[in-house]
Amino acid sequence: MTHHPNDPLLLAGKFICLFMQGLMIFGGIILALLIPALLFFQDEVSAEFAAEVQGAIVDFPLAALMGLFLIGLAIVAALFFFFGKLRRIISTVGEGDPFQPANAERLQHMGWLMLATQLLVIPAAALGIYFARFADEVEDANVEFNGDIDFTGILLVIILFILARVFRHGAAMRDDLEGTV
């Protein structure tokens, strides 16, 4: 098989995956710090909110914000693992041996990670709509939040599961071919 360790496209793909994993680590750390900070300083946050919107009867929805942060942390974790699996697939392409059973498993795991992400986006969007309405109600902020379904994510999930089958079949065909030679 052909070995392409210095292929610019593969190097760019690896770099992007590492960069995205770094962003996910950064985002995860921020969210992991914000969650306990919000719990610890919830009285101060509520008091600051009450002082900011004098005369508002509504309390700041700390529980909803905490839920949004937790969902965000789960999404960031799923995307971190997604990019790690993609980076490993790119490495096997560079080594000239992409049709491995491990890559079929990686693609299938990536499909499940993307499906989980798409499902987690639903309650996150609901909370986003809730916060938009809350901001509108409290400060007449005219915040618009679009809760539309993103079909590209759903399409990506389907493509990943199909590619996992293609790679599984390709690995089996390669093994059959090597067995006959």
C-alpha positions in Angstrom: 0.0 0.0 0.0 1.1 3.6 -0.6 2.5 5.5 2.3 1.7 9.3 2.4 3.0 10.7 5.7 3.6 14.2 4.2 0.4 14.6 2.3 -0.7 18.2 2.8 -4.4 17.3 3.0 -3.8 14.7 5.6 -1.5 16.9 7.6 -4.1 19.7 7.5 -6.8 17.2 8.6 -4.7 16.1 11.6 -3.9 19.7 12.5 -7.6 20.6 12.4 -8.5 17.6 14.5 -5.9 18.5 17.1 -6.9 22.1 17.0 -10.6 21.2 17.5 -9.7 18.8 20.3 -7.8 21.6 21.9 -10.8 23.9 21.6 -13.0 21.2 23.2 -10.6 20.8 26.1 -10.6 24.6 26.6 -14.4 24.7 26.4 -14.7 21.7 28.7 -12.5 23.3 31.3 -14.4 26.6 31.1 -17.8 24.8 31.5 -16.4 22.5 34.2 -15.3 25.6 36.2 -18.5 27.5 35.6 -20.8 24.8 36.9 -19.5 24.6 40.4 -18.9 28.4 40.4 -22.5 28.9 39.6 -23.5 26.6 42.4 -21.2 28.3 44.8 -22.1 31.9 43.9 -25.7 31.4 43.1 -26.8 33.9 45.8 -24.5 36.6 44.4 -25.6 35.9 40.8 -29.3 36.2 41.9 -28.6 39.4 43.8 -26.7 40.9 40.9 -29.5 40.0 38.5 -32.1 41.6 40.9 -30.1 44.8 41.1 -29.6 44.9 37.4 -33.3 44.6 36.5 -34.9 46.7 39.3 -38.5 46.0 39.9 -38.5 42.6 38.0 -40.5 40.0 39.9 -38.8 37.1 38.1 -35.8 35.3 39.5 -32.8 34.5 37.3 -33.2 30.9 36.1 -30.0 29.4 37.6 -31.2 25.8 37.3 -31.8 26.3 33.6 -28.4 27.9 33.1 -26.8 25.0 35.0 -28.7 22.6 32.7 -27.4 24.4 29.7 -23.8 24.3 30.9 -24.1 20.5 31.7 -25.5 19.8 28.2 -22.7 22.0 26.7 -20.2 19.9 28.7 -21.6 16.7 27.3 -21.6 18.0 23.7 -18.0 19.2 24.1 -16.9 15.8 25.5 -18.6 14.0 22.6 -16.9 16.3 20.0 -13.5 15.8 21.7 -13.8 12.0 21.2 -15.2 12.5 17.7 -12.2 14.5 16.5 -9.8 12.0 18.2 -11.4 9.1 16.3 -11.2 11.1 13.0 -7.5 11.9 13.7 -6.8 8.2 14.1 -8.6 7.4 10.8 -6.6 10.1 9.1 -3.4 8.5 10.4 -4.3 5.1 8.9 -4.9 6.8 5.6 -1.4 8.3 5.8 0.0 4.9 6.6 -1.6 3.6 3.4 -4.0 1.1 5.2 -7.4 2.8 5.8 -9.6 -0.3 5.3 -9.0 -1.7 8.8 -11.7 -3.2 11.0 -10.7 -0.6 13.6 -11.6 2.3 11.2 -15.0 0.7 10.7 -15.5 0.7 14.5 -14.2 4.3 14.7 -16.7 5.5 12.1 -19.5 3.7 13.9 -18.5 5.3 17.2 -18.3 8.7 15.4 -21.8 8.1 14.2 -23.0 7.4 17.7 -21.2 10.5 19.0 -22.8 12.7 16.4 -26.2 11.2 17.1 -25.7 11.9 20.8 -24.6 15.5 19.9 -27.7 16.0 17.7 -30.0 14.7 20.5 -28.3 16.9 23.1 -28.8 19.9 20.9 -32.6 19.5 21.2 -32.8 20.3 25.0 -30.0 22.9 24.5 -32.1 24.7 21.8 -35.2 24.5 24.1 -33.2 26.2 26.9 -31.9 28.7 24.4 -35.5 29.6 23.4 -36.4 29.8 27.1 -33.5 32.2 27.7 -34.5 34.3 24.7 -38.0 34.6 26.0 -36.8 35.3 29.5 -34.6 38.1 28.3 -37.5 39.5 26.2 -39.8 39.4 29.2 -37.3 41.0 31.7 -35.7 43.6 29.6 -37.7 43.7 26.3 -34.4 42.6 24.7 -35.9 41.4 21.4 -33.6 38.4 21.4 -34.3 36.0 18.6 -33.3 32.4 18.9 -33.7 30.1 16.0 -34.6 26.6 17.2 -34.8 25.1 13.7 -33.6 21.5 13.1 -30.2 21.3 11.4 -30.5 18.5 8.9 -26.8 18.6 8.1 -26.1 17.0 11.4 -28.6 14.3 10.8 -27.1 13.7 7.3 -23.7 13.4 8.9 -24.9 10.7 11.3 -26.3 8.7 8.4 -23.2 9.1 6.3 -21.0 8.0 9.2 -23.0 4.8 9.7 -22.9 4.1 6.0 -19.2 4.7 5.8 -18.7 2.4 8.8 -20.4 -0.4 6.8 -18.4 0.4 3.7 -15.1 0.2 5.7 -16.2 -3.0 7.4 -17.0 -4.5 4.0 -13.7 -3.2 2.5 -11.7 -4.7 5.4 -13.4 -8.0 5.0 -12.7 -8.0 1.2 -9.1 -7.1 1.9 -8.8 -10.0 4.3 -10.4 -12.4 1.8 -8.0 -11.2 -0.9 -5.0 -11.6 1.4 -6.2 -15.1 2.3 -6.4 -16.2 -1.3 -2.9 -15.0 -2.2 
